[in-house]
Structures are given as C-alpha cells and as structure tokens.
Amino acid sequence: MSTIEQALAKKQADLANKAKEESVDKSPAKKKATKKRTKPAASAAREKAEAKPEAKEVETVATANDTVEVKESVAPVAPEPEITEPVMVKSDEVEDVETMRATDPDPVVGEDVLELDLPMLENLGYLTAQDHSHNHRVQEEFREIKRNLLGNALTTKANKVKHPNLVMVSSALADEGKTFVAINLALSIAAEQDKTVLLVDADIYKPSVLRHCGIKPRKGLIEYLLGNIEEAGDIIYSTNVDKLKIMPTGTPHYLANELLASAKMTSLVEELASRYPDRIVIFDCPPILGLTETAALSQLMGQAIIAVEENKTPIQKVNRACAMLNEDLAKGLVLNKALQSHKELYGTNSYGYDNKTIIQ
C-alpha cells in the first residue's frame, strides 16, 4: 500500500471512531450517568444553604445539567446529645456522705442539751423537782440560803455590792462538799417560777459538776479561754431542767491556772454579769487555801458561799480563807454534813444540813 493509501485509511478509521463516540454520548444510559454526576452539585448547594440559615430568599444553584432550588432558612440540625451511663453509688458510700455532712462542720457546742440523771441525783441527796426523799430539812436549808442570795442580787441590797448576781461557791480545803452545795443551790433557784440560773464549773483543777450529774465531759471554759471557741454562748448548755444552764470546765490544760487568772476570764465574767443581770450565775470555784486564782476570781464576784465540813476544817483555816477573799463580798458559810446549826461558832450568816449530804 502506498503512502497515500495509508493516510486515507487512517483518516477513515478516525472518522469511524468519532462517529462511534458521538453515538454513545447520545444514548439514554449516558444521559442517566450524566445526571448522576450532577447530584453532588445539588448536595453542595444544600450544604451552602444550611451554612446560611439567615437567608430570607430562595437561592437558585445552576449546574451544567441540572438546577436545584434551596428552600428559605434551612436550620442546622443540632448534634445528638452524648449519652452517658448513670454512675451507680453503693449504699454504704451514701451513708459515708451523710455522716460527713452530719459531722462537718462540727456542730455548735452550745446546741447540745445536757441530760442530768435526776433519779441518780435524788438518790445521792440532791434536790430535784421530783424529789421523793422527804428530806425536808435539806430543802429548807437551801431554801433559806437561796432567799438570802436572791435578796442580795435582785432587791435594793443589790446596790451595795458589785455584780450581785455572781455567786462563787468554794471551800477552805478540798473535799468539803462545795460542788454538792453549788449544784443543789442551782437546782433550788431553777425551781423558782421566774428565775434562771447558770452553773459554771470553774474548778479547773478538779472539775466535777458534769460527773456528779451523770454527764459525759463536754468542751467548755478551757476551750473558750484558749481561743478554740470564739463565742461564750457556745459553751453554755441547756439542760433537761427548765431554767438551768451549765458551763462545763472543758478539757484539762497545763495552763489552766494562768487561764483562770487571765484578762479573757475577767472579760467573760463581766459579760455574764451584764448581759443577764436577772440571771443568777453560780461559779463552782477551786478551794481557796493554797491557790491564788480563787482569791483573784473573788474580786469579780458579788457574793460567796463557803462550804465547811463539820468536824474536819479548823475554824482558823475557815477564817484565813475568808480573809483572802474580796472584802466587799456578801459572804455566807454552809456547814456540810452538820447534825445541827452552829451559828454560835461560825457567825450569823451560817447554815447547816444533815449528814446525808456527803459527796464532793
């Protein structure tokens, strides 16, 4: 074949291939495939409309082979919330949480109510509201002491002494029955219709008010003087005896004697005297002889009751103890375990009660 003939044959083949391709493009299958390729353009338009939710007009997106209308304000679809499984808590863990809530922060001390063991007190010779001991002599003795104290504190006699509503109860020596006298005096005053009484256990060396009443130790005076408790009201406890409140000694401390003679103790006593002038405040104080703190504390008091055990304490020591106290105090003596009154021995301001009252 000549070169010319080869060129003509190639040209005819090219024309045939071109015609074949044109026939394929015009077939229905090809058109359908073309339409499928236009769908991604519509999806792109829809995504564009979703990215512009603020659009107020209908947008028209044209493609090579199709037209797609995007509706007005297509709101974006919020993502589905992530589902988390609930955390299971064991019952004992719940109890632990409740326990922490109950103990943290610590409850206010003064909100605790002290339950005096009244049957025990009655058996030991104390005067209670339901006293069935028929110990009329003891009742009369403390009634007489009470009348004198209330007269000095709340009548015209009150102007003669400083802080007449503050009464210290002490003794010349240890174990003479002063705590018994202090508790009974407080119970007797609490039995009055219109009187309230606060019993302060100020015997920092041998605190025994709570023990005698059948009550476990509580935070009290020492914690307040150390600054561990800020408010004095938080160490004043209500009791199951109406109109009787108690301020315990608290936890023993090696600086107890310095604390009792501190300026903070003076401020506390002044506060107790002025805040409740119609309340009788009884201080169960340490013995007088051998200690300077009790004598110093007497300078803040208005009245003093000195417990004397009959046939034990020499009169000379009683006189010496009284001489150490504030000379402006209204003083009285109470004879502990006395079988009869001995006013001729101890003076006109003396009282006595029988030997059934024997604890200290």
C-alpha positions in Angstrom: 0.0 0.0 0.0 1.3 3.4 -0.9 1.8 6.2 1.5 -1.3 8.0 0.2 -3.4 5.0 0.6 -2.2 4.5 4.2 -3.1 8.1 5.0 -6.6 7.7 3.6 -7.2 4.5 5.5 -6.1 6.2 8.8 -8.4 9.1 8.2 -11.4 6.9 7.5 -10.7 5.0 10.8 -10.5 8.2 12.8 -13.9 9.3 11.3 -15.4 5.9 12.2 -14.2 6.2 15.8 -15.5 9.7 16.1 -18.9 8.7 14.8 -19.0 5.8 17.3 -18.2 8.1 20.2 -20.9 10.6 19.2 -23.5 7.8 19.1 -22.6 6.6 22.6 -22.9 10.2 24.0 -26.5 10.4 22.6 -27.6 7.1 24.2 -30.0 7.1 27.3 -27.5 5.3 29.5 -25.0 8.1 29.0 -27.6 10.8 29.8 -28.5 8.9 33.0 -24.9 8.8 34.0 -24.5 12.5 33.4 -27.5 13.2 35.6 -25.9 11.2 38.4 -22.8 13.3 38.2 -24.9 16.5 38.7 -26.3 15.3 42.1 -23.1 16.2 44.1 -23.6 19.8 42.9 -27.1 19.8 44.4 -25.8 18.5 47.7 -23.2 21.2 47.7 -25.9 23.8 47.2 -27.9 22.3 50.1 -24.9 22.5 52.4 -24.4 26.0 51.3 -27.9 26.9 52.2 -27.6 25.2 55.6 -24.4 27.2 56.3 -26.5 30.4 55.8 -29.7 29.9 57.9 -30.2 33.7 57.9 -31.0 33.8 54.2 -34.6 35.0 53.5 -34.8 34.5 49.8 -34.8 31.4 47.6 -31.4 30.7 46.1 -31.0 29.0 42.7 -28.0 26.9 42.0 -27.3 26.0 38.4 -25.2 23.2 37.3 -24.2 22.0 33.9 -27.0 19.6 33.5 -29.5 20.3 36.4 -31.0 23.1 38.6 -31.5 22.8 42.3 -33.7 25.1 44.5 -32.6 25.7 48.1 -35.5 26.5 50.4 -35.6 29.5 52.7 -33.8 29.4 56.1 -32.8 25.7 56.4 -32.0 25.4 60.1 -28.9 23.5 61.0 -29.5 20.2 62.7 -28.3 20.1 66.3 -26.0 17.2 67.1 -27.5 14.4 69.1 -26.7 14.6 72.8 -24.0 12.3 74.0 -25.5 9.6 76.2 -23.6 8.8 79.4 -24.5 6.0 81.6 -25.5 6.8 85.2 -22.9 6.3 87.9 -24.0 3.7 90.4 -23.3 4.7 94.1 -23.3 2.0 96.8 -25.5 2.4 99.8 -22.5 2.4 102.2 -21.0 5.3 100.2 -24.2 7.3 100.6 -24.1 6.7 104.3 -20.5 7.9 104.4 -21.5 11.1 102.7 -24.4 11.6 105.1 -22.0 11.0 108.0 -19.6 13.7 106.6 -22.5 16.1 106.3 -23.5 15.5 109.9 -20.0 16.0 111.3 -18.5 18.6 109.0 -18.6 21.3 110.1 -18.6 20.4 113.8 -21.9 21.2 115.5 -22.1 24.2 117.7 -21.2 23.1 121.1 -23.8 25.1 122.9 -26.6 23.5 120.9 -26.1 20.2 122.8 -28.6 19.6 125.6 -27.2 18.0 128.8 -29.4 15.4 130.3 -29.0 15.3 134.1 -29.5 11.9 135.7 -32.3 13.1 138.0 -33.0 9.7 139.7 -29.3 9.3 140.5 -29.1 12.9 141.8 -32.1 12.3 144.1 -30.6 9.1 145.4 -27.4 11.0 146.3 -29.3 13.6 148.3 -29.7 16.3 145.7 -32.8 18.4 145.4 -34.8 17.7 142.2 -38.2 18.7 141.0 -39.5 15.2 141.6 -37.7 14.7 144.9 -39.5 11.9 146.9 -36.9 11.6 149.6 -38.9 13.7 152.1 -35.6 15.3 153.1 -37.5 18.4 154.2 -34.6 19.7 156.4 -32.2 19.9 153.4 -34.9 21.5 151.3 -35.5 24.2 154.0 -31.8 24.8 154.5 -31.2 25.5 150.8 -34.4 27.5 150.5 -33.1 29.8 153.3 -29.7 30.1 151.5 -31.5 30.8 148.2 -33.7 33.6 149.7 -30.6 35.4 151.1 -28.8 35.2 147.8 -31.8 36.3 145.7 -32.4 39.2 148.1 -28.8 40.4 147.7 -28.9 40.0 144.0 -32.4 41.3 142.9 -33.6 43.7 145.6 -32.4 47.1 146.9 -29.5 45.3 148.6 -28.0 44.7 145.1 -26.7 48.3 145.0 -24.3 47.5 147.9 -22.1 45.1 146.0 -20.6 44.8 142.5 -22.1 42.1 140.4 -24.6 40.8 143.0 -25.9 38.2 140.6 -22.5 36.4 140.5 -22.1 33.9 143.3 -18.9 31.9 144.0 -19.1 28.6 145.9 -15.8 27.4 147.4 -14.2 25.9 150.5 -11.1 26.4 152.5 -9.8 22.9 151.7 -10.6 20.2 149.1 -13.4 17.7 149.6 -15.6 19.7 151.8 -18.7 19.4 149.7 -18.6 22.7 147.7 -19.7 21.1 144.4 -22.7 19.5 146.2 -23.6 22.9 147.6 -23.2 24.6 144.1 -25.4 22.0 142.3 -28.1 22.0 145.0 -28.2 25.8 145.1 -28.6 25.9 141.3 -31.4 23.3 141.3 -33.2 25.2 144.1 -33.0 28.5 142.2 -34.1 26.8 138.9 -37.3 25.7 140.8 -38.3 29.3 141.1 -41.1 30.5 138.8 -39.4 33.5 137.4 -35.6 32.9 137.9 -33.0 31.4 135.7 -29.6 30.1 136.8 -26.3 29.4 135.1 -23.9 26.9 136.8 -20.3 27.4 135.8 -17.8 24.7 136.7 -14.7 26.9 137.3 -12.8 24.3 139.3 -10.1 23.8 136.6 -8.1 21.5 138.9 -10.8 19.0 139.8 -13.9 19.6 137.6 -16.8 17.5 138.8 -20.1 19.2 138.1 -20.8 17.1 135.0 -19.6 13.9 136.7 -21.9 14.4 139.7 -24.8 15.0 137.3 -24.1 11.8 135.3 -23.0 13.6 132.2 -20.0 12.9 130.0 -17.4 15.6 129.6 -18.0 18.5 127.1 -16.0 21.3 125.7 -16.2 24.4 127.8 -14.4 27.1 129.7 -10.9 26.0 128.9 -11.5 25.8 125.2 -13.0 29.3 125.3 -10.1 30.8 127.2 -7.6 29.2 124.8 -9.4 30.7 121.9 -10.5 27.4 120.4 -14.2 28.5 120.8 -14.9 32.1 119.9 -18.4 32.7 121.4 -19.2 32.3 125.1 -22.7 31.3 124.2 -21.3 28.2 122.5 -20.1 26.8 125.9 -23.4 27.4 127.7 -25.5 24.3 127.5 -29.2 23.9 128.1 -30.3 21.0 130.3 -33.4 18.9 130.9 -34.1 21.0 134.0 -36.1 24.1 133.0 -34.3 27.4 133.6 -31.0 25.7 134.4 -27.9 26.0 132.1 -24.4 24.7 132.6 -21.0 25.9 131.5 -18.5 22.9 131.9 -14.8 23.2 132.6 -13.7 21.6 129.4 -10.6 19.7 128.6 -7.8 19.9 131.3 -4.8 22.0 130.3 -1.4 22.6 131.8 -2.0 26.4 131.6 -5.4 26.2 133.4 -4.3 28.3 136.4 -3.0 31.1 134.1 -6.2 30.9 132.0 -8.4 31.3 135.1 -6.4 34.5 136.1 -6.3 35.9 132.5 -7.8 39.0 131.1 -10.1 36.9 129.0 -11.6 35.3 132.0 -12.2 38.7 133.5 -14.0 39.8 130.3 -16.1 36.6 130.4 -17.2 37.2 134.0 -18.0 40.8 133.2 -20.1 39.7 130.2 -22.0 37.1 132.2 -22.8 39.8 134.9 -24.0 42.5 132.5 -25.7 40.5 129.7 -28.2 38.7 132.0 -28.5 40.9 135.1 -31.6 39.0 136.2 -29.9 35.6 135.9 -28.0 34.1 138.9 -24.6 32.8 137.9 -23.1 30.3 140.3 -19.4 29.5 140.0 -18.1 26.3 141.5 -14.5 27.5 142.2 -11.4 25.7 143.4 -10.6 25.6 147.1 -9.2 28.9 148.5 -6.2 27.9 150.6 -3.0 27.2 148.6 -4.3 28.8 145.4 -4.2 32.5 144.4 -6.5 32.1 141.4 -9.7 31.7 143.6 -8.9 34.8 145.6 -8.3 36.7 142.3 -11.6 35.5 140.9 -13.4 36.7 144.1 -12.6 40.2 143.1 -15.1 39.9 140.2 -17.9 38.3 142.3 -20.7 39.9 144.3 -21.5 37.0 146.7 -19.6 34.0 148.2 -20.8 30.8 149.8 -18.0 28.9 151.7 -18.7 25.2 152.3 -17.3 23.9 155.6 -17.3 20.2 156.6 -18.1 19.9 160.2 -15.5 18.2 162.4 -12.9 18.5 159.7 -11.9 22.0 158.9 -10.5 24.1 161.8 -12.1 27.4 162.4 -8.7 29.1 161.9 -8.5 27.9 158.3 -12.0 29.0 157.6 -11.2 32.5 158.9 -8.0 32.6 156.9 -9.8 31.5 153.7 -12.5 34.2 154.2 -9.8 36.8 154.7 -8.2 36.0 151.4 -11.4 36.8 149.5 -12.7 40.2 148.3 -13.6 42.1 151.5 -16.7 43.6 149.7 -18.3 40.2 149.1 -21.5 39.3 150.8 -20.3 36.1 152.4 -22.1 33.1 153.9 -21.0 29.7 155.3 -22.7 26.4 154.7 -21.9 23.6 157.1 -21.7 20.3 155.3 -22.7 17.1 157.0 -23.8 19.1 160.0 -26.2 17.5 162.5 -27.3 20.8 163.8 -26.8 24.5 163.2 -23.7 26.1 164.7 -24.3 29.8 164.3 -22.5 30.4 167.6 -19.3 29.0 166.1 -19.3 30.5 162.6 -21.4 33.6 162.9 -24.9 34.7 162.0 -24.5 34.0 158.2 -24.1 30.3 158.7 -26.3 27.4 157.6 -26.3 23.7 158.2 -27.8 20.5 156.9 -27.7 16.9 157.9 -25.1 14.2 157.2 -26.9 12.6 154.3 -25.2 15.1 152.1 -21.8 13.6 152.0 -20.4 13.7 148.4 -17.8 16.1 146.9 
